[in-house]
Amino acid sequence: MNSLPRTAAATVGFPDARGRYGAFGGRYVPETLVPALDRLQAGVERYLNNAEFQAEFNHELKTWAGRPTALSAAPNLSKRWGAEVWLKREDLAHTGAHKINNAVGQTLLAKRLGAKRIIAETGAGQHGVASAAAAARLGMPCVVYMGAVDVERQSPNVGRMQLLGATVVPVTGGDATLRAAIDEALRDWVSDPNATYYCIGSAVGPHPYPYLVRELQAVIGREARAQMLAQAGGLPDVAVACVGGGSNAIGLFHPFLGDTAVTLLGVEAGGRGAGLGDNAASLTRGTPGVLQGSYTLILQDAYGQVRETHSVSAGLDYSGVGPEHAYLMKSGRVAYESATDDEALDALAECAKFEGILPAIESAHAFFGARRYAQAHPGARILIGCSGRGDKDMPILQRTLLKDLGR
Ligand SMILES: *Cc1c(COP(=O)(O)O)cnc(C)c1O
């Protein structure tokens, strides 16, 4: 268990042998899940940094998923903010967001582990679409668990998953959203852990998932770091990413952890305010507890009941966060703050109008955080992780920004 390989540029040796990031992480699961996680961990140790696996992973990312994604200068935001702004364009990746990196990597791992079917959970549907696409590519059947409430409010993505050959199973229990969908996927996995591979959608869950997802998403930060050196002539002063479960953020940040001159800034969903239930800011407003197999920071009441969350962006609307972020916040290496629904929508409108890029509402939280940073640090060189594109958000943008414009 000590042989987990590490991202080359990292200077911190986490997770430890028990899958812990300081106090956080670990594996809080029912006995029935332990053999499946042991098997997964053995597979990760055997294949993840194996040359043949890495060659196939990189080939698929390059020839199918559209990597490397561009690093774009943002001259108009730069002028408006009095800063030097660069965008890492995960919105240009296949299926429209960073999630495809993880789905490709995990399905390739599933094939090596001898799995016959892929299961996944999804909230907004983005991870479901990425998993369905990656499974179709490998010729494997795919079942996606999705809360019944989300099936209703994200119907375009349900259709996309079905066209990509996946079976979408609505989950009516619990909160009928993402949390219930993860529980249902875990139940399915326990019932047949050898033939089934559970492809988790963010850097959350029991060890080794947070580690596995980080390593698969670190391609974002490795590319961005090299592109900054080549195109900007140096590293950024700050790298900013939105944080839901935390996969695009840990992927962008991890290769910069050893660059102590680079400030790292994660931006959570501040929703409609500070009250419990009004936001999804588990790092800045949560307390320690166990959620879905991991000891991390979660939004819970005084009795330890996990509370529903609110965010205008479905992809950030989750009551927990990956354990490595909880550790990075406590250690002080990464700063976390939040942006409200209105602040994110405002930043989205500005980027669309002045840079010709419609970011996802999730990503727009990072744009707002970057703008606030620029106000406090005139002239700063800022790298923003643009985690996805906003086309999927048109229904909500029609009800908000476009209504304000009188369209
Ligand atoms: C899912 C999603 C997120 C949030 O997930 P993380 O694991 O925190 O990255 C952010 N941006 C986009 C575009 C997404 O689809």
The ligand as an SDF file (V2000), in Angstrom:
LIG
                    3D

 15 15  0  0  0  0  0  0  0  0999 V2000
  -18.8190   18.8150  -12.7750 C   0  0  0  0  0  0  0  0  0  0  0  0
  -18.2470   20.1370  -13.0860 C   0  0  0  0  0  0  0  0  0  0  0  0
  -17.5590   20.8920  -12.1160 C   0  0  0  0  0  0  0  0  0  0  0  0
  -17.4570   20.4760  -10.6730 C   0  0  0  0  0  0  0  0  0  0  0  0
  -16.7740   19.2900  -10.4350 O   0  0  0  0  0  0  0  0  0  0  0  0
  -15.3110   19.2550   -9.8210 P   0  0  0  0  0  0  0  0  0  0  0  0
  -15.1040   17.8280   -9.5160 O   0  0  0  0  0  0  0  0  0  0  0  0
  -15.2960   20.1430   -8.6170 O   0  0  0  0  0  0  0  0  0  0  0  0
  -14.3900   19.7450  -10.8690 O   0  0  0  0  0  0  0  0  0  0  0  0
  -16.9800   22.0880  -12.4890 C   0  0  0  0  0  0  0  0  0  0  0  0
  -17.0890   22.5490  -13.7630 N   0  0  0  0  0  0  0  0  0  0  0  0
  -17.7570   21.8630  -14.7140 C   0  0  0  0  0  0  0  0  0  0  0  0
  -17.8380   22.4380  -16.0750 C   0  0  0  0  0  0  0  0  0  0  0  0
  -18.3480   20.6370  -14.4170 C   0  0  0  0  0  0  0  0  0  0  0  0
  -19.0250   19.9740  -15.3580 O   0  0  0  0  0  0  0  0  0  0  0  0
  1  2  1  0
  2  3  1  0
  2 14  2  0
  3  4  1  0
  3 10  2  0
  4  5  1  0
  5  6  1  0
  6  7  2  0
  6  8  1  0
  6  9  1  0
 10 11  1  0
 11 12  2  0
 12 13  1  0
 12 14  1  0
 14 15  1  0
M  END
$$$$
